[in-house]
């Protein structure tokens, strides 16, 4: 019995020691890992990009909602990053249930083509299959957010009676980022 207890105690000590070593390694990356990351920054194969912060995306979305509220419109606004991932979506009081998805898709479409969605609707005449691309929505209401002409985000609005109004409100969100 004594040997079993000593053996169990030794096994627990080894396990705790191993757990401690793993925890220490997870908490602090090795010096060579930090050096490798620093060295890669100058690598010509890497590209640095600009992104909106959550705070900036929220500011744009709130400005969009306020512009719509001034005209008694009930909308949903979505702000997506350059890759089409949603940063923030705000559904205004009384906005229709379809407006949530439509706003996201308009934002994605605007950032994907770096153009307002009202302009992209015109392209459908020459290339009607564009509308078949998953996740896109070729209706007025999406506006790209640009830095030096390059798209970094998209703002999509849905719920107003026309795409022109949706896009007007999206442009108010873009303008808020420039203040």
Rosetta blueprint (number, residue, H / E / L):
1 X L
2 X H
3 X H
4 X H
5 X H
6 X H
7 X H
8 X H
9 X H
10 X H
11 X H
12 X H
13 X H
14 X H
15 X H
16 X H
17 X H
18 X H
19 X H
20 X H
21 X H
22 X H
23 X H
24 X H
25 X H
26 X H
27 X H
28 X L
29 X L
30 X L
31 X H
32 X H
33 X H
34 X H
35 X H
36 X H
37 X H
38 X H
39 X H
40 X H
41 X L
42 X L
43 X L
44 X L
45 X L
46 X L
47 X L
48 X L
49 X L
50 X L
51 X L
52 X L
53 X L
54 X H
55 X H
56 X H
57 X H
58 X H
59 X H
60 X H
61 X H
62 X H
63 X H
64 X H
65 X H
66 X H
67 X H
68 X H
69 X H
70 X H
71 X L
72 X L
73 X L
74 X L
75 X L
76 X E
77 X E
78 X E
79 X E
80 X E
81 X E
82 X L
83 X L
84 X L
85 X L
86 X E
87 X E
88 X E
89 X E
90 X E
91 X E
92 X L
93 X L
94 X L
95 X L
96 X L
97 X L
98 X L
99 X H
100 X H
101 X H
102 X H
103 X H
104 X H
105 X H
106 X H
107 X H
108 X H
109 X H
110 X H
111 X H
112 X H
113 X H
114 X L
115 X L
116 X L
117 X H
118 X H
119 X H
120 X H
121 X H
122 X H
123 X H
124 X L
125 X L
126 X L
127 X L
128 X H
129 X H
130 X H
131 X H
132 X H
133 X L
134 X L
135 X L
136 X L
137 X L
138 X L
139 X L
140 X L
141 X L
142 X E
143 X E
144 X E
145 X E
146 X E
147 X E
148 X L
149 X L
150 X E
151 X E
152 X E
153 X E
154 X E
155 X E
156 X E
157 X E
158 X E
159 X L
160 X L
161 X L
162 X L
163 X H
164 X H
165 X H
166 X H
167 X H
168 X H
169 X H
170 X H
171 X H
172 X H
173 X H
174 X H
175 X H
176 X H
177 X H
178 X L
179 X L
